[in-house]
């Protein structure tokens, strides 16, 4: 449950970041969405790697 809540929070953060990048660069909505998806995926992979690295997984 905690991991799922954290993931949702990070997705919101990623969407906010994507929106910020989109406004500053003048990029289209598709580009902003892709930045958010890539950023979220990178965070999730980093979290999973950290869990396995610490032996929690």
PDB file of N, CA, C and O in Angstrom:
ATOM      1  N   UNK A   1       0.839  -1.209   0.000  1.00  0.00           N
ATOM      2  CA  UNK A   1       0.000   0.000   0.000  1.00  0.00           C
ATOM      3  C   UNK A   1       0.877   1.263   0.000  1.00  0.00           C
ATOM      4  O   UNK A   1       0.632   2.206  -0.752  1.00  0.00           O
ATOM      5  N   UNK A   2       1.888   1.253   0.850  1.00  0.00           N
ATOM      6  CA  UNK A   2       2.751   2.423   0.953  1.00  0.00           C
ATOM      7  C   UNK A   2       3.467   2.685  -0.367  1.00  0.00           C
ATOM      8  O   UNK A   2       3.576   3.827  -0.813  1.00  0.00           O
ATOM      9  N   UNK A   3       3.959   1.594  -0.994  1.00  0.00           N
ATOM     10  CA  UNK A   3       4.671   1.745  -2.263  1.00  0.00           C
ATOM     11  C   UNK A   3       3.737   2.303  -3.334  1.00  0.00           C
ATOM     12  O   UNK A   3       4.131   3.152  -4.135  1.00  0.00           O
ATOM     13  N   UNK A   4       2.493   1.815  -3.339  1.00  0.00           N
ATOM     14  CA  UNK A   4       1.522   2.283  -4.332  1.00  0.00           C
ATOM     15  C   UNK A   4       1.223   3.766  -4.119  1.00  0.00           C
ATOM     16  O   UNK A   4       1.163   4.528  -5.084  1.00  0.00           O
ATOM     17  N   UNK A   5       1.037   4.177  -2.875  1.00  0.00           N
ATOM     18  CA  UNK A   5       0.779   5.584  -2.584  1.00  0.00           C
ATOM     19  C   UNK A   5       1.963   6.439  -3.018  1.00  0.00           C
ATOM     20  O   UNK A   5       1.786   7.520  -3.581  1.00  0.00           O
ATOM     21  N   UNK A   6       3.173   5.946  -2.751  1.00  0.00           N
ATOM     22  CA  UNK A   6       4.376   6.691  -3.134  1.00  0.00           C
ATOM     23  C   UNK A   6       4.450   6.816  -4.640  1.00  0.00           C
ATOM     24  O   UNK A   6       4.816   7.870  -5.160  1.00  0.00           O
ATOM     25  N   UNK A   7       4.108   5.755  -5.344  1.00  0.00           N
ATOM     26  CA  UNK A   7       4.161   5.778  -6.807  1.00  0.00           C
ATOM     27  C   UNK A   7       3.169   6.812  -7.337  1.00  0.00           C
ATOM     28  O   UNK A   7       3.484   7.554  -8.267  1.00  0.00           O
ATOM     29  N   UNK A   8       1.977   6.863  -6.754  1.00  0.00           N
ATOM     30  CA  UNK A   8       0.977   7.841  -7.196  1.00  0.00           C
ATOM     31  C   UNK A   8       1.481   9.260  -6.954  1.00  0.00           C
ATOM     32  O   UNK A   8       1.304  10.137  -7.800  1.00  0.00           O
ATOM     33  N   UNK A   9       2.107   9.485  -5.807  1.00  0.00           N
ATOM     34  CA  UNK A   9       2.654  10.807  -5.513  1.00  0.00           C
ATOM     35  C   UNK A   9       3.731  11.174  -6.521  1.00  0.00           C
ATOM     36  O   UNK A   9       3.797  12.312  -6.986  1.00  0.00           O
ATOM     37  N   UNK A  10       4.575  10.200  -6.857  1.00  0.00           N
ATOM     38  CA  UNK A  10       5.660  10.479  -7.803  1.00  0.00           C
ATOM     39  C   UNK A  10       5.104  10.715  -9.203  1.00  0.00           C
ATOM     40  O   UNK A  10       5.661  11.506  -9.965  1.00  0.00           O
ATOM     41  N   UNK A  11       4.010  10.036  -9.549  1.00  0.00           N
ATOM     42  CA  UNK A  11       3.389  10.279 -10.851  1.00  0.00           C
ATOM     43  C   UNK A  11       2.856  11.705 -10.915  1.00  0.00           C
ATOM     44  O   UNK A  11       3.011  12.393 -11.924  1.00  0.00           O
ATOM     45  N   UNK A  12       2.219  12.144  -9.812  1.00  0.00           N
ATOM     46  CA  UNK A  12       1.713  13.520  -9.780  1.00  0.00           C
ATOM     47  C   UNK A  12       2.874  14.497  -9.928  1.00  0.00           C
ATOM     48  O   UNK A  12       2.779  15.480 -10.663  1.00  0.00           O
ATOM     49  N   UNK A  13       3.971  14.218  -9.223  1.00  0.00           N
ATOM     50  CA  UNK A  13       5.150  15.077  -9.298  1.00  0.00           C
ATOM     51  C   UNK A  13       5.693  15.103 -10.722  1.00  0.00           C
ATOM     52  O   UNK A  13       6.073  16.156 -11.234  1.00  0.00           O
ATOM     53  N   UNK A  14       5.725  13.924 -11.359  1.00  0.00           N
ATOM     54  CA  UNK A  14       6.226  13.841 -12.729  1.00  0.00           C
ATOM     55  C   UNK A  14       5.339  14.644 -13.685  1.00  0.00           C
ATOM     56  O   UNK A  14       5.843  15.328 -14.575  1.00  0.00           O
ATOM     57  N   UNK A  15       4.019  14.560 -13.499  1.00  0.00           N
ATOM     58  CA  UNK A  15       3.111  15.322 -14.363  1.00  0.00           C
ATOM     59  C   UNK A  15       3.281  16.818 -14.137  1.00  0.00           C
ATOM     60  O   UNK A  15       3.229  17.598 -15.088  1.00  0.00           O
ATOM     61  N   UNK A  16       3.483  17.224 -12.888  1.00  0.00           N
ATOM     62  CA  UNK A  16       3.718  18.635 -12.601  1.00  0.00           C
ATOM     63  C   UNK A  16       5.011  19.091 -13.262  1.00  0.00           C
ATOM     64  O   UNK A  16       5.064  20.167 -13.857  1.00  0.00           O
ATOM     65  N   UNK A  17       6.059  18.263 -13.156  1.00  0.00           N
ATOM     66  CA  UNK A  17       7.343  18.590 -13.770  1.00  0.00           C
ATOM     67  C   UNK A  17       7.192  18.686 -15.282  1.00  0.00           C
ATOM     68  O   UNK A  17       7.711  19.611 -15.906  1.00  0.00           O
ATOM     69  N   UNK A  18       6.477  17.724 -15.871  1.00  0.00           N
ATOM     70  CA  UNK A  18       6.265  17.723 -17.318  1.00  0.00           C
ATOM     71  C   UNK A  18       5.539  18.999 -17.740  1.00  0.00           C
ATOM     72  O   UNK A  18       5.883  19.608 -18.754  1.00  0.00           O
ATOM     73  N   UNK A  19       4.541  19.399 -16.964  1.00  0.00           N
ATOM     74  CA  UNK A  19       3.804  20.624 -17.268  1.00  0.00           C
ATOM     75  C   UNK A  19       4.708  21.839 -17.192  1.00  0.00           C
ATOM     76  O   UNK A  19       4.605  22.754 -18.010  1.00  0.00           O
ATOM     77  N   UNK A  20       5.604  21.845 -16.196  1.00  0.00           N
ATOM     78  CA  UNK A  20       6.542  22.947 -16.038  1.00  0.00           C
ATOM     79  C   UNK A  20       7.504  23.008 -17.216  1.00  0.00           C
ATOM     80  O   UNK A  20       7.765  24.079 -17.763  1.00  0.00           O
ATOM     81  N   UNK A  21       8.034  21.837 -17.605  1.00  0.00           N
ATOM     82  CA  UNK A  21       8.947  21.771 -18.751  1.00  0.00           C
ATOM     83  C   UNK A  21       8.239  22.244 -20.011  1.00  0.00           C
ATOM     84  O   UNK A  21       8.806  22.977 -20.821  1.00  0.00           O
ATOM     85  N   UNK A  22       6.991  21.813 -20.162  1.00  0.00           N
ATOM     86  CA  UNK A  22       6.216  22.185 -21.354  1.00  0.00           C
ATOM     87  C   UNK A  22       6.026  23.697 -21.431  1.00  0.00           C
ATOM     88  O   UNK A  22       6.154  24.292 -22.501  1.00  0.00           O
ATOM     89  N   UNK A  23       5.718  24.315 -20.286  1.00  0.00           N
ATOM     90  CA  UNK A  23       5.512  25.767 -20.285  1.00  0.00           C
ATOM     91  C   UNK A  23       6.806  26.515 -20.602  1.00  0.00           C
ATOM     92  O   UNK A  23       6.800  27.497 -21.345  1.00  0.00           O
ATOM     93  N   UNK A  24       7.916  26.040 -20.029  1.00  0.00           N
ATOM     94  CA  UNK A  24       9.181  26.753 -20.209  1.00  0.00           C
ATOM     95  C   UNK A  24       9.765  26.573 -21.611  1.00  0.00           C
ATOM     96  O   UNK A  24      10.400  27.485 -22.142  1.00  0.00           O
ATOM     97  N   UNK A  25       9.553  25.405 -22.207  1.00  0.00           N
ATOM     98  CA  UNK A  25      10.150  25.128 -23.513  1.00  0.00           C
ATOM     99  C   UNK A  25       9.197  25.429 -24.660  1.00  0.00           C
ATOM    100  O   UNK A  25       9.621  25.533 -25.811  1.00  0.00           O
ATOM    101  N   UNK A  26       7.897  25.570 -24.349  1.00  0.00           N
ATOM    102  CA  UNK A  26       6.921  25.805 -25.391  1.00  0.00           C
ATOM    103  C   UNK A  26       6.657  24.541 -26.203  1.00  0.00           C
ATOM    104  O   UNK A  26       6.119  24.606 -27.307  1.00  0.00           O
ATOM    105  N   UNK A  27       7.040  23.388 -25.649  1.00  0.00           N
ATOM    106  CA  UNK A  27       6.833  22.118 -26.345  1.00  0.00           C
ATOM    107  C   UNK A  27       5.345  21.761 -26.332  1.00  0.00           C
ATOM    108  O   UNK A  27       4.553  22.317 -25.571  1.00  0.00           O
ATOM    109  N   UNK A  28       5.001  20.816 -27.200  1.00  0.00           N
ATOM    110  CA  UNK A  28       3.605  20.397 -27.289  1.00  0.00           C
ATOM    111  C   UNK A  28       3.205  19.507 -26.130  1.00  0.00           C
ATOM    112  O   UNK A  28       4.044  19.101 -25.325  1.00  0.00           O
ATOM    113  N   UNK A  29       1.911  19.206 -26.050  1.00  0.00           N
ATOM    114  CA  UNK A  29       1.381  18.373 -24.975  1.00  0.00           C
ATOM    115  C   UNK A  29       1.984  16.974 -25.019  1.00  0.00           C
ATOM    116  O   UNK A  29       2.259  16.386 -23.974  1.00  0.00           O
ATOM    117  N   UNK A  30       2.193  16.434 -26.227  1.00  0.00           N
ATOM    118  CA  UNK A  30       2.752  15.087 -26.382  1.00  0.00           C
ATOM    119  C   UNK A  30       4.144  15.014 -25.766  1.00  0.00           C
ATOM    120  O   UNK A  30       4.474  14.053 -25.071  1.00  0.00           O
ATOM    121  N   UNK A  31       4.963  16.044 -26.026  1.00  0.00           N
ATOM    122  CA  UNK A  31       6.326  16.076 -25.485  1.00  0.00           C
ATOM    123  C   UNK A  31       6.282  16.143 -23.962  1.00  0.00           C
ATOM    124  O   UNK A  31       7.042  15.449 -23.287  1.00  0.00           O
ATOM    125  N   UNK A  32       5.406  16.967 -23.428  1.00  0.00           N
ATOM    126  CA  UNK A  32       5.281  17.087 -21.980  1.00  0.00           C
ATOM    127  C   UNK A  32       4.874  15.767 -21.358  1.00  0.00           C
ATOM    128  O   UNK A  32       5.397  15.382 -20.313  1.00  0.00           O
ATOM    129  N   UNK A  33       3.939  15.069 -21.996  1.00  0.00           N
ATOM    130  CA  UNK A  33       3.483  13.778 -21.485  1.00  0.00           C
ATOM    131  C   UNK A  33       4.617  12.763 -21.529  1.00  0.00           C
ATOM    132  O   UNK A  33       4.792  11.983 -20.592  1.00  0.00           O
ATOM    133  N   UNK A  34       5.391  12.770 -22.616  1.00  0.00           N
ATOM    134  CA  UNK A  34       6.502  11.820 -22.742  1.00  0.00           C
ATOM    135  C   UNK A  34       7.557  12.071 -21.667  1.00  0.00           C
ATOM    136  O   UNK A  34       8.103  11.124 -21.100  1.00  0.00           O
ATOM    137  N   UNK A  35       7.845  13.338 -21.387  1.00  0.00           N
ATOM    138  CA  UNK A  35       8.802  13.667 -20.326  1.00  0.00           C
ATOM    139  C   UNK A  35       8.298  13.117 -18.995  1.00  0.00           C
ATOM    140  O   UNK A  35       9.070  12.558 -18.216  1.00  0.00           O
ATOM    141  N   UNK A  36       7.004  13.277 -18.738  1.00  0.00           N
ATOM    142  CA  UNK A  36       6.425  12.778 -17.500  1.00  0.00           C
ATOM    143  C   UNK A  36       6.517  11.264 -17.400  1.00  0.00           C
ATOM    144  O   UNK A  36       6.851  10.728 -16.343  1.00  0.00           O
ATOM    145  N   UNK A  37       6.222  10.573 -18.492  1.00  0.00           N
ATOM    146  CA  UNK A  37       6.274   9.107 -18.507  1.00  0.00           C
ATOM    147  C   UNK A  37       7.701   8.616 -18.277  1.00  0.00           C
ATOM    148  O   UNK A  37       7.933   7.715 -17.471  1.00  0.00           O
ATOM    149  N   UNK A  38       8.650   9.213 -18.987  1.00  0.00           N
ATOM    150  CA  UNK A  38      10.056   8.802 -18.851  1.00  0.00           C
ATOM    151  C   UNK A  38      10.553   9.086 -17.440  1.00  0.00           C
ATOM    152  O   UNK A  38      11.236   8.254 -16.842  1.00  0.00           O
ATOM    153  N   UNK A  39      10.218  10.248 -16.910  1.00  0.00           N
ATOM    154  CA  UNK A  39      10.646  10.635 -15.563  1.00  0.00           C
ATOM    155  C   UNK A  39      10.069   9.677 -14.527  1.00  0.00           C
ATOM    156  O   UNK A  39      10.776   9.241 -13.618  1.00  0.00           O
ATOM    157  N   UNK A  40       8.778   9.348 -14.663  1.00  0.00           N
ATOM    158  CA  UNK A  40       8.122   8.424 -13.738  1.00  0.00           C
ATOM    159  C   UNK A  40       8.757   7.039 -13.820  1.00  0.00           C
ATOM    160  O   UNK A  40       9.031   6.413 -12.797  1.00  0.00           O
ATOM    161  N   UNK A  41       8.988   6.567 -15.043  1.00  0.00           N
ATOM    162  CA  UNK A  41       9.599   5.244 -15.230  1.00  0.00           C
ATOM    163  C   UNK A  41      10.987   5.205 -14.592  1.00  0.00           C
ATOM    164  O   UNK A  41      11.350   4.221 -13.948  1.00  0.00           O
ATOM    165  N   UNK A  42      11.752   6.266 -14.770  1.00  0.00           N
ATOM    166  CA  UNK A  42      13.098   6.318 -14.194  1.00  0.00           C
ATOM    167  C   UNK A  42      13.035   6.277 -12.668  1.00  0.00           C
ATOM    168  O   UNK A  42      13.835   5.588 -12.035  1.00  0.00           O
ATOM    169  N   UNK A  43      12.095   7.006 -12.076  1.00  0.00           N
ATOM    170  CA  UNK A  43      11.952   7.005 -10.621  1.00  0.00           C
ATOM    171  C   UNK A  43      11.553   5.631 -10.102  1.00  0.00           C
ATOM    172  O   UNK A  43      12.104   5.156  -9.109  1.00  0.00           O
ATOM    173  N   UNK A  44      10.595   4.992 -10.769  1.00  0.00           N
ATOM    174  CA  UNK A  44      10.141   3.661 -10.352  1.00  0.00           C
ATOM    175  C   UNK A  44      11.291   2.663 -10.438  1.00  0.00           C
ATOM    176  O   UNK A  44      11.491   1.866  -9.521  1.00  0.00           O
ATOM    177  N   UNK A  45      12.043   2.700 -11.527  1.00  0.00           N
ATOM    178  CA  UNK A  45      13.184   1.791 -11.682  1.00  0.00           C
ATOM    179  C   UNK A  45      14.232   2.055 -10.611  1.00  0.00           C
ATOM    180  O   UNK A  45      14.820   1.116 -10.074  1.00  0.00           O
ATOM    181  N   UNK A  46      14.471   3.318 -10.297  1.00  0.00           N
ATOM    182  CA  UNK A  46      15.445   3.668  -9.265  1.00  0.00           C
ATOM    183  C   UNK A  46      15.004   3.132  -7.901  1.00  0.00           C
ATOM    184  O   UNK A  46      15.817   2.601  -7.144  1.00  0.00           O
ATOM    185  N   UNK A  47      13.708   3.275  -7.594  1.00  0.00           N
ATOM    186  CA  UNK A  47      13.170   2.780  -6.326  1.00  0.00           C
ATOM    187  C   UNK A  47      13.302   1.263  -6.253  1.00  0.00           C
ATOM    188  O   UNK A  47      13.741   0.723  -5.237  1.00  0.00           O
ATOM    189  N   UNK A  48      12.923   0.573  -7.333  1.00  0.00           N
ATOM    190  CA  UNK A  48      13.026  -0.886  -7.361  1.00  0.00           C
ATOM    191  C   UNK A  48      14.476  -1.328  -7.210  1.00  0.00           C
ATOM    192  O   UNK A  48      14.762  -2.275  -6.477  1.00  0.00           O
ATOM    193  N   UNK A  49      15.387  -0.654  -7.893  1.00  0.00           N
ATOM    194  CA  UNK A  49      16.803  -0.995  -7.798  1.00  0.00           C
ATOM    195  C   UNK A  49      17.287  -0.822  -6.363  1.00  0.00           C
ATOM    196  O   UNK A  49      18.029  -1.656  -5.845  1.00  0.00           O
ATOM    197  N   UNK A  50      16.860   0.277  -5.719  1.00  0.00           N
ATOM    198  CA  UNK A  50      17.272   0.536  -4.334  1.00  0.00           C
ATOM    199  C   UNK A  50      16.751  -0.564  -3.406  1.00  0.00           C
ATOM    200  O   UNK A  50      17.477  -1.012  -2.518  1.00  0.00           O
ATOM    201  N   UNK A  51      15.514  -1.001  -3.598  1.00  0.00           N
ATOM    202  CA  UNK A  51      14.951  -2.064  -2.760  1.00  0.00           C
ATOM    203  C   UNK A  51      15.754  -3.348  -2.900  1.00  0.00           C
ATOM    204  O   UNK A  51      16.106  -3.975  -1.901  1.00  0.00           O
ATOM    205  N   UNK A  52      16.044  -3.740  -4.136  1.00  0.00           N
ATOM    206  CA  UNK A  52      16.800  -4.978  -4.350  1.00  0.00           C
ATOM    207  C   UNK A  52      18.231  -4.824  -3.845  1.00  0.00           C
ATOM    208  O   UNK A  52      18.808  -5.772  -3.312  1.00  0.00           O
ATOM    209  N   UNK A  53      18.796  -3.652  -4.009  1.00  0.00           N
ATOM    210  CA  UNK A  53      20.171  -3.380  -3.567  1.00  0.00           C
ATOM    211  C   UNK A  53      20.271  -3.503  -2.049  1.00  0.00           C
ATOM    212  O   UNK A  53      21.266  -3.998  -1.520  1.00  0.00           O
ATOM    213  N   UNK A  54      19.230  -3.046  -1.358  1.00  0.00           N
ATOM    214  CA  UNK A  54      19.223  -3.109   0.108  1.00  0.00           C
ATOM    215  C   UNK A  54      18.756  -4.467   0.609  1.00  0.00           C
ATOM    216  O   UNK A  54      18.765  -4.718   1.814  1.00  0.00           O
ATOM    217  N   UNK A  55      18.351  -5.342  -0.296  1.00  0.00           N
ATOM    218  CA  UNK A  55      17.941  -6.676   0.095  1.00  0.00           C
ATOM    219  C   UNK A  55      16.527  -6.752   0.634  1.00  0.00           C
ATOM    220  O   UNK A  55      16.156  -7.746   1.259  1.00  0.00           O
ATOM    221  N   UNK A  56      15.726  -5.711   0.399  1.00  0.00           N
ATOM    222  CA  UNK A  56      14.345  -5.723   0.879  1.00  0.00           C
ATOM    223  C   UNK A  56      13.503  -6.611  -0.019  1.00  0.00           C
ATOM    224  O   UNK A  56      12.618  -7.329   0.446  1.00  0.00           O
ATOM    225  N   UNK A  57      13.797  -6.549  -1.341  1.00  0.00           N
ATOM    226  CA  UNK A  57      13.032  -7.312  -2.313  1.00  0.00           C
ATOM    227  C   UNK A  57      13.225  -8.804  -2.138  1.00  0.00           C
ATOM    228  O   UNK A  57      12.645  -9.593  -2.884  1.00  0.00           O
TER     229      UNK A  57
END
